[in-house]
Amino acid sequence: MKRLLSILLAVVFVFALASCNPAPQTGDTTAPQTEETPIPQTGEMDVYVLAGPTGIGAVNLWAKAEAGETQNTYNFNLVAANDEILAAISKGEADIAAVATNLASTLYNKTEGKVTVLAVNTLGVLSILTKDTELNSIADLKGKTLYTPGQGANPEYILRYVLEGNGIDPDKDLTVKFVGDGSELPAIWAKEPDAVIMAPQPVATSILMKYTDAKTAFDMTAEWEKISGAQNLMMGCVIVRNEYLAENSGAVNTFLKEYEESVNAAKADAAATGALCEKYGIIPKAAIATKAIPSCGLSYVDGADMKAGLSAYLDIMFKANPKSVGGALPADDFYYAGK
């Protein structure tokens, strides 16, 4: 009996010792992973817009921002010249900017790839205007004097491309005179009634409203497409500074959604958008803006479609003159993959 009691006590002692030792671990013994901090979807950004067609798409967003109805906080800045945007991007003062597409490419090259194009916002906006009732084809421009803004920018290279595509030497077969900007064009016919004018919107609309005996001889978008095989003119875009994008990708995606809504609102309601254009200085007069908006090529193209269209357009510009895009075509990282 004593022997049996001893055995039972030994067994109890063994189990007691076992209960004091931790159970062996099985399976994955790594520490549990903490969840990554979610990327903020909103933020504050300084947005620069250029007066004229490339700025129209932003005005409804601008108005919403002032009313406190946007997810992001936007600080809008209006500038009159591309050089001001170049300086603002270079100094880190502009986070996002609406610019001409060839300037975007030039900025990419000048900053060694420190900007990315987010979306195309403006297609073709150029028209050739005349009072000459016998100007019926591009070939009829031979011997004429043509005034246009945009030397060294999209308008010059589009004009040269269309002229050369129609067998016209732009340096010999006609006289091309460049003006500082579109605001100088309306006064041309007061001095030279026989001159031909190539004007962007909304200047073209303002000229036609002033001179009732004038007409649109050629839509340069249509003339471009005849030669390029229906490749769209992609004249304006929005870009982002890459340093800002790296730190605020969620806010940039939110901007794109709100910006696309703004562009669509402009296309849907020209009158309301025209009033905002006057309010913010994008176009001086609401009446002109309202009438011009349907011809301003407003668009929103991003992702793969933007890359395909814009890269093809810049390639044509590059072949015409490498300087037009900053000396080299941008690499693939120039094009934002999408929101």
Contacts in CASP RR format, 6 or more apart in sequence:
PFRMAT RR
TARGET T0000
AUTHOR 0000-0000-0000
METHOD contacts of the structure
MODEL  1
MKRLLSILLAVVFVFALASCNPAPQTGDTTAPQTEETPIPQTGEMDVYVL
AGPTGIGAVNLWAKAEAGETQNTYNFNLVAANDEILAAISKGEADIAAVA
TNLASTLYNKTEGKVTVLAVNTLGVLSILTKDTELNSIADLKGKTLYTPG
QGANPEYILRYVLEGNGIDPDKDLTVKFVGDGSELPAIWAKEPDAVIMAP
QPVATSILMKYTDAKTAFDMTAEWEKISGAQNLMMGCVIVRNEYLAENSG
AVNTFLKEYEESVNAAKADAAATGALCEKYGIIPKAAIATKAIPSCGLSY
VDGADMKAGLSAYLDIMFKANPKSVGGALPADDFYYAGK
39 249 0 8 1.000
39 250 0 8 1.000
40 248 0 8 1.000
40 250 0 8 1.000
40 251 0 8 1.000
41 71 0 8 1.000
41 250 0 8 1.000
41 251 0 8 1.000
41 253 0 8 1.000
41 254 0 8 1.000
42 71 0 8 1.000
42 72 0 8 1.000
42 73 0 8 1.000
42 250 0 8 1.000
42 251 0 8 1.000
42 254 0 8 1.000
43 72 0 8 1.000
43 73 0 8 1.000
43 248 0 8 1.000
43 251 0 8 1.000
43 254 0 8 1.000
44 72 0 8 1.000
44 73 0 8 1.000
44 74 0 8 1.000
44 75 0 8 1.000
44 251 0 8 1.000
45 72 0 8 1.000
45 73 0 8 1.000
45 74 0 8 1.000
45 75 0 8 1.000
45 95 0 8 1.000
45 96 0 8 1.000
45 244 0 8 1.000
45 248 0 8 1.000
45 251 0 8 1.000
45 252 0 8 1.000
45 255 0 8 1.000
46 75 0 8 1.000
46 77 0 8 1.000
46 93 0 8 1.000
46 94 0 8 1.000
46 95 0 8 1.000
46 96 0 8 1.000
47 58 0 8 1.000
47 74 0 8 1.000
47 75 0 8 1.000
47 76 0 8 1.000
47 77 0 8 1.000
47 94 0 8 1.000
47 95 0 8 1.000
47 96 0 8 1.000
47 97 0 8 1.000
47 98 0 8 1.000
47 255 0 8 1.000
48 76 0 8 1.000
48 77 0 8 1.000
48 78 0 8 1.000
48 79 0 8 1.000
48 84 0 8 1.000
48 85 0 8 1.000
48 88 0 8 1.000
48 89 0 8 1.000
48 94 0 8 1.000
48 96 0 8 1.000
48 97 0 8 1.000
48 98 0 8 1.000
49 55 0 8 1.000
49 58 0 8 1.000
49 62 0 8 1.000
49 76 0 8 1.000
49 77 0 8 1.000
49 78 0 8 1.000
49 79 0 8 1.000
49 97 0 8 1.000
49 98 0 8 1.000
49 282 0 8 1.000
50 78 0 8 1.000
50 79 0 8 1.000
50 80 0 8 1.000
50 81 0 8 1.000
50 82 0 8 1.000
50 85 0 8 1.000
50 97 0 8 1.000
50 98 0 8 1.000
50 99 0 8 1.000
50 100 0 8 1.000
51 78 0 8 1.000
51 79 0 8 1.000
51 80 0 8 1.000
51 281 0 8 1.000
51 282 0 8 1.000
51 283 0 8 1.000
52 200 0 8 1.000
52 202 0 8 1.000
52 282 0 8 1.000
52 283 0 8 1.000
53 122 0 8 1.000
53 125 0 8 1.000
53 200 0 8 1.000
53 201 0 8 1.000
53 202 0 8 1.000
53 235 0 8 1.000
53 236 0 8 1.000
53 296 0 8 1.000
53 297 0 8 1.000
53 298 0 8 1.000
54 98 0 8 1.000
54 99 0 8 1.000
54 100 0 8 1.000
54 121 0 8 1.000
54 122 0 8 1.000
54 235 0 8 1.000
54 236 0 8 1.000
54 237 0 8 1.000
55 98 0 8 1.000
55 121 0 8 1.000
55 282 0 8 1.000
56 122 0 8 1.000
56 266 0 8 1.000
56 273 0 8 1.000
56 277 0 8 1.000
56 282 0 8 1.000
56 283 0 8 1.000
56 289 0 8 1.000
56 293 0 8 1.000
56 296 0 8 1.000
56 298 0 8 1.000
57 98 0 8 1.000
57 121 0 8 1.000
57 259 0 8 1.000
57 262 0 8 1.000
57 263 0 8 1.000
57 266 0 8 1.000
57 273 0 8 1.000
57 298 0 8 1.000
58 76 0 8 1.000
58 98 0 8 1.000
58 259 0 8 1.000
58 262 0 8 1.000
59 262 0 8 1.000
59 266 0 8 1.000
59 273 0 8 1.000
59 274 0 8 1.000
59 276 0 8 1.000
59 277 0 8 1.000
59 279 0 8 1.000
59 280 0 8 1.000
59 282 0 8 1.000
60 261 0 8 1.000
60 262 0 8 1.000
60 265 0 8 1.000
60 266 0 8 1.000
60 273 0 8 1.000
60 276 0 8 1.000
61 70 0 8 1.000
61 74 0 8 1.000
61 258 0 8 1.000
61 259 0 8 1.000
61 261 0 8 1.000
61 262 0 8 1.000
62 74 0 8 1.000
62 76 0 8 1.000
62 262 0 8 1.000
62 276 0 8 1.000
62 280 0 8 1.000
63 276 0 8 1.000
63 279 0 8 1.000
64 70 0 8 1.000
64 258 0 8 1.000
64 262 0 8 1.000
65 72 0 8 1.000
65 73 0 8 1.000
65 74 0 8 1.000
65 76 0 8 1.000
70 258 0 8 1.000
71 254 0 8 1.000
71 258 0 8 1.000
72 251 0 8 1.000
72 254 0 8 1.000
72 255 0 8 1.000
72 258 0 8 1.000
74 255 0 8 1.000
76 280 0 8 1.000
77 88 0 8 1.000
77 94 0 8 1.000
78 280 0 8 1.000
78 281 0 8 1.000
78 282 0 8 1.000
79 85 0 8 1.000
79 88 0 8 1.000
82 99 0 8 1.000
82 100 0 8 1.000
82 103 0 8 1.000
82 153 0 8 1.000
85 94 0 8 1.000
85 97 0 8 1.000
85 99 0 8 1.000
85 103 0 8 1.000
86 103 0 8 1.000
86 106 0 8 1.000
86 107 0 8 1.000
86 110 0 8 1.000
87 93 0 8 1.000
88 94 0 8 1.000
88 97 0 8 1.000
89 97 0 8 1.000
89 107 0 8 1.000
89 111 0 8 1.000
89 115 0 8 1.000
89 239 0 8 1.000
89 241 0 8 1.000
90 110 0 8 1.000
90 111 0 8 1.000
92 241 0 8 1.000
92 243 0 8 1.000
94 241 0 8 1.000
95 240 0 8 1.000
95 241 0 8 1.000
95 244 0 8 1.000
95 248 0 8 1.000
96 118 0 8 1.000
96 238 0 8 1.000
96 239 0 8 1.000
96 240 0 8 1.000
96 241 0 8 1.000
96 244 0 8 1.000
96 252 0 8 1.000
96 255 0 8 1.000
97 238 0 8 1.000
97 239 0 8 1.000
98 121 0 8 1.000
98 236 0 8 1.000
98 237 0 8 1.000
98 238 0 8 1.000
99 107 0 8 1.000
99 236 0 8 1.000
99 237 0 8 1.000
99 238 0 8 1.000
99 239 0 8 1.000
100 153 0 8 1.000
100 154 0 8 1.000
100 235 0 8 1.000
100 236 0 8 1.000
100 237 0 8 1.000
101 117 0 8 1.000
101 120 0 8 1.000
101 154 0 8 1.000
101 234 0 8 1.000
101 235 0 8 1.000
101 236 0 8 1.000
101 237 0 8 1.000
101 310 0 8 1.000
101 313 0 8 1.000
101 314 0 8 1.000
102 153 0 8 1.000
102 154 0 8 1.000
102 157 0 8 1.000
102 314 0 8 1.000
102 317 0 8 1.000
102 324 0 8 1.000
102 325 0 8 1.000
102 326 0 8 1.000
103 153 0 8 1.000
104 115 0 8 1.000
104 117 0 8 1.000
104 236 0 8 1.000
104 237 0 8 1.000
104 239 0 8 1.000
104 334 0 8 1.000
105 314 0 8 1.000
105 317 0 8 1.000
105 325 0 8 1.000
105 326 0 8 1.000
105 329 0 8 1.000
105 330 0 8 1.000
105 334 0 8 1.000
106 325 0 8 1.000
106 326 0 8 1.000
106 327 0 8 1.000
107 115 0 8 1.000
107 239 0 8 1.000
108 114 0 8 1.000
108 115 0 8 1.000
108 117 0 8 1.000
108 330 0 8 1.000
108 334 0 8 1.000
109 325 0 8 1.000
109 326 0 8 1.000
109 327 0 8 1.000
109 328 0 8 1.000
109 330 0 8 1.000
110 326 0 8 1.000
113 242 0 8 1.000
113 330 0 8 1.000
113 331 0 8 1.000
113 333 0 8 1.000
113 334 0 8 1.000
114 241 0 8 1.000
114 242 0 8 1.000
114 243 0 8 1.000
115 239 0 8 1.000
115 240 0 8 1.000
115 241 0 8 1.000
115 242 0 8 1.000
115 334 0 8 1.000
116 239 0 8 1.000
116 240 0 8 1.000
116 242 0 8 1.000
116 245 0 8 1.000
116 333 0 8 1.000
116 334 0 8 1.000
116 335 0 8 1.000
116 336 0 8 1.000
117 237 0 8 1.000
117 238 0 8 1.000
117 239 0 8 1.000
117 306 0 8 1.000
117 310 0 8 1.000
117 334 0 8 1.000
117 335 0 8 1.000
117 336 0 8 1.000
118 237 0 8 1.000
118 238 0 8 1.000
118 239 0 8 1.000
118 240 0 8 1.000
118 252 0 8 1.000
118 255 0 8 1.000
118 256 0 8 1.000
118 302 0 8 1.000
118 336 0 8 1.000
119 237 0 8 1.000
119 238 0 8 1.000
119 256 0 8 1.000
119 259 0 8 1.000
119 260 0 8 1.000
119 300 0 8 1.000
119 301 0 8 1.000
119 302 0 8 1.000
119 303 0 8 1.000
119 306 0 8 1.000
119 336 0 8 1.000
120 234 0 8 1.000
120 236 0 8 1.000
120 237 0 8 1.000
120 299 0 8 1.000
120 300 0 8 1.000
120 301 0 8 1.000
120 302 0 8 1.000
120 306 0 8 1.000
120 309 0 8 1.000
120 310 0 8 1.000
121 236 0 8 1.000
121 237 0 8 1.000
121 238 0 8 1.000
121 259 0 8 1.000
121 263 0 8 1.000
121 298 0 8 1.000
121 299 0 8 1.000
121 300 0 8 1.000
122 234 0 8 1.000
122 235 0 8 1.000
122 236 0 8 1.000
122 237 0 8 1.000
122 296 0 8 1.000
122 297 0 8 1.000
122 298 0 8 1.000
122 299 0 8 1.000
123 221 0 8 1.000
123 232 0 8 1.000
123 233 0 8 1.000
123 234 0 8 1.000
123 235 0 8 1.000
123 297 0 8 1.000
123 298 0 8 1.000
123 299 0 8 1.000
124 220 0 8 1.000
124 221 0 8 1.000
124 224 0 8 1.000
124 232 0 8 1.000
124 233 0 8 1.000
124 235 0 8 1.000
124 297 0 8 1.000
125 200 0 8 1.000
125 201 0 8 1.000
125 235 0 8 1.000
125 295 0 8 1.000
125 296 0 8 1.000
125 297 0 8 1.000
126 155 0 8 1.000
126 158 0 8 1.000
126 159 0 8 1.000
126 198 0 8 1.000
126 199 0 8 1.000
126 200 0 8 1.000
126 204 0 8 1.000
126 220 0 8 1.000
126 221 0 8 1.000
126 233 0 8 1.000
127 198 0 8 1.000
127 199 0 8 1.000
127 201 0 8 1.000
127 204 0 8 1.000
127 216 0 8 1.000
127 217 0 8 1.000
127 218 0 8 1.000
127 219 0 8 1.000
127 220 0 8 1.000
127 295 0 8 1.000
128 141 0 8 1.000
128 146 0 8 1.000
128 196 0 8 1.000
128 197 0 8 1.000
128 198 0 8 1.000
128 216 0 8 1.000
128 217 0 8 1.000
128 218 0 8 1.000
128 220 0 8 1.000
129 196 0 8 1.000
129 197 0 8 1.000
129 198 0 8 1.000
129 199 0 8 1.000
129 204 0 8 1.000
129 207 0 8 1.000
129 208 0 8 1.000
129 214 0 8 1.000
129 215 0 8 1.000
129 216 0 8 1.000
129 217 0 8 1.000
130 196 0 8 1.000
130 197 0 8 1.000
130 214 0 8 1.000
130 215 0 8 1.000
130 217 0 8 1.000
131 189 0 8 1.000
131 193 0 8 1.000
131 194 0 8 1.000
131 211 0 8 1.000
131 213 0 8 1.000
131 214 0 8 1.000
131 215 0 8 1.000
132 194 0 8 1.000
132 196 0 8 1.000
132 217 0 8 1.000
133 215 0 8 1.000
134 140 0 8 1.000
135 141 0 8 1.000
135 144 0 8 1.000
135 196 0 8 1.000
135 217 0 8 1.000
136 217 0 8 1.000
137 166 0 8 1.000
138 162 0 8 1.000
138 163 0 8 1.000
138 166 0 8 1.000
138 168 0 8 1.000
138 218 0 8 1.000
138 223 0 8 1.000
139 166 0 8 1.000
139 167 0 8 1.000
139 168 0 8 1.000
141 163 0 8 1.000
141 168 0 8 1.000
141 173 0 8 1.000
141 174 0 8 1.000
141 196 0 8 1.000
142 168 0 8 1.000
142 173 0 8 1.000
142 174 0 8 1.000
143 173 0 8 1.000
143 174 0 8 1.000
143 175 0 8 1.000
144 174 0 8 1.000
144 175 0 8 1.000
144 194 0 8 1.000
144 195 0 8 1.000
144 196 0 8 1.000
145 174 0 8 1.000
145 175 0 8 1.000
145 177 0 8 1.000
145 192 0 8 1.000
145 194 0 8 1.000
145 195 0 8 1.000
145 196 0 8 1.000
146 159 0 8 1.000
146 174 0 8 1.000
146 175 0 8 1.000
146 176 0 8 1.000
146 177 0 8 1.000
146 195 0 8 1.000
146 196 0 8 1.000
146 197 0 8 1.000
146 198 0 8 1.000
147 177 0 8 1.000
147 178 0 8 1.000
147 179 0 8 1.000
147 185 0 8 1.000
147 188 0 8 1.000
147 195 0 8 1.000
147 196 0 8 1.000
147 197 0 8 1.000
147 198 0 8 1.000
148 155 0 8 1.000
148 156 0 8 1.000
148 159 0 8 1.000
148 176 0 8 1.000
148 177 0 8 1.000
148 178 0 8 1.000
148 179 0 8 1.000
148 197 0 8 1.000
148 198 0 8 1.000
148 199 0 8 1.000
149 155 0 8 1.000
149 178 0 8 1.000
149 179 0 8 1.000
149 180 0 8 1.000
149 181 0 8 1.000
149 182 0 8 1.000
149 184 0 8 1.000
149 185 0 8 1.000
149 199 0 8 1.000
149 200 0 8 1.000
150 156 0 8 1.000
150 178 0 8 1.000
150 180 0 8 1.000
150 181 0 8 1.000
151 178 0 8 1.000
151 180 0 8 1.000
152 323 0 8 1.000
152 324 0 8 1.000
153 324 0 8 1.000
154 235 0 8 1.000
154 317 0 8 1.000
154 324 0 8 1.000
155 198 0 8 1.000
155 200 0 8 1.000
156 178 0 8 1.000
156 324 0 8 1.000
157 317 0 8 1.000
157 320 0 8 1.000
157 321 0 8 1.000
157 324 0 8 1.000
158 220 0 8 1.000
158 224 0 8 1.000
158 233 0 8 1.000
159 170 0 8 1.000
159 176 0 8 1.000
159 198 0 8 1.000
159 220 0 8 1.000
160 170 0 8 1.000
160 320 0 8 1.000
160 321 0 8 1.000
161 224 0 8 1.000
161 227 0 8 1.000
161 228 0 8 1.000
161 316 0 8 1.000
161 320 0 8 1.000
162 220 0 8 1.000
162 223 0 8 1.000
162 224 0 8 1.000
162 227 0 8 1.000
163 169 0 8 1.000
163 170 0 8 1.000
163 173 0 8 1.000
163 174 0 8 1.000
164 170 0 8 1.000
165 227 0 8 1.000
166 223 0 8 1.000
166 227 0 8 1.000
168 174 0 8 1.000
170 176 0 8 1.000
179 185 0 8 1.000
179 188 0 8 1.000
182 199 0 8 1.000
182 200 0 8 1.000
182 203 0 8 1.000
183 203 0 8 1.000
185 197 0 8 1.000
185 199 0 8 1.000
185 203 0 8 1.000
185 207 0 8 1.000
186 203 0 8 1.000
186 206 0 8 1.000
186 207 0 8 1.000
186 210 0 8 1.000
188 195 0 8 1.000
188 197 0 8 1.000
189 195 0 8 1.000
189 197 0 8 1.000
189 211 0 8 1.000
189 214 0 8 1.000
196 217 0 8 1.000
197 207 0 8 1.000
198 220 0 8 1.000
199 207 0 8 1.000
201 292 0 8 1.000
201 295 0 8 1.000
201 296 0 8 1.000
201 297 0 8 1.000
202 283 0 8 1.000
202 288 0 8 1.000
202 289 0 8 1.000
202 291 0 8 1.000
202 292 0 8 1.000
202 293 0 8 1.000
202 296 0 8 1.000
204 216 0 8 1.000
204 292 0 8 1.000
204 295 0 8 1.000
205 288 0 8 1.000
205 291 0 8 1.000
205 292 0 8 1.000
205 295 0 8 1.000
206 285 0 8 1.000
206 288 0 8 1.000
206 292 0 8 1.000
207 214 0 8 1.000
208 214 0 8 1.000
208 215 0 8 1.000
208 216 0 8 1.000
209 288 0 8 1.000
209 291 0 8 1.000
220 233 0 8 1.000
221 232 0 8 1.000
221 233 0 8 1.000
224 231 0 8 1.000
224 233 0 8 1.000
225 231 0 8 1.000
225 232 0 8 1.000
225 233 0 8 1.000
228 316 0 8 1.000
231 309 0 8 1.000
231 312 0 8 1.000
231 313 0 8 1.000
231 316 0 8 1.000
232 309 0 8 1.000
232 313 0 8 1.000
233 313 0 8 1.000
234 301 0 8 1.000
234 309 0 8 1.000
234 310 0 8 1.000
234 313 0 8 1.000
237 310 0 8 1.000
238 259 0 8 1.000
240 252 0 8 1.000
240 336 0 8 1.000
244 252 0 8 1.000
245 252 0 8 1.000
252 339 0 8 1.000
253 338 0 8 1.000
253 339 0 8 1.000
256 302 0 8 1.000
256 338 0 8 1.000
256 339 0 8 1.000
257 339 0 8 1.000
259 300 0 8 1.000
260 300 0 8 1.000
260 302 0 8 1.000
263 298 0 8 1.000
263 299 0 8 1.000
263 300 0 8 1.000
264 300 0 8 1.000
265 272 0 8 1.000
265 273 0 8 1.000
266 273 0 8 1.000
266 293 0 8 1.000
266 298 0 8 1.000
267 293 0 8 1.000
267 298 0 8 1.000
270 289 0 8 1.000
270 290 0 8 1.000
270 291 0 8 1.000
270 293 0 8 1.000
270 294 0 8 1.000
271 290 0 8 1.000
273 289 0 8 1.000
273 290 0 8 1.000
273 293 0 8 1.000
274 283 0 8 1.000
274 286 0 8 1.000
274 289 0 8 1.000
274 290 0 8 1.000
274 293 0 8 1.000
275 286 0 8 1.000
275 289 0 8 1.000
275 290 0 8 1.000
276 282 0 8 1.000
277 283 0 8 1.000
277 286 0 8 1.000
277 289 0 8 1.000
277 293 0 8 1.000
278 284 0 8 1.000
278 285 0 8 1.000
278 286 0 8 1.000
278 289 0 8 1.000
282 289 0 8 1.000
283 289 0 8 1.000
283 292 0 8 1.000
301 309 0 8 1.000
302 336 0 8 1.000
302 338 0 8 1.000
302 339 0 8 1.000
303 335 0 8 1.000
303 336 0 8 1.000
303 337 0 8 1.000
303 338 0 8 1.000
306 335 0 8 1.000
306 336 0 8 1.000
307 332 0 8 1.000
307 335 0 8 1.000
310 335 0 8 1.000
311 329 0 8 1.000
311 330 0 8 1.000
311 335 0 8 1.000
314 325 0 8 1.000
314 329 0 8 1.000
314 330 0 8 1.000
315 329 0 8 1.000
317 324 0 8 1.000
317 325 0 8 1.000
318 324 0 8 1.000
318 325 0 8 1.000
318 327 0 8 1.000
318 328 0 8 1.000
318 329 0 8 1.000
322 328 0 8 1.000
END
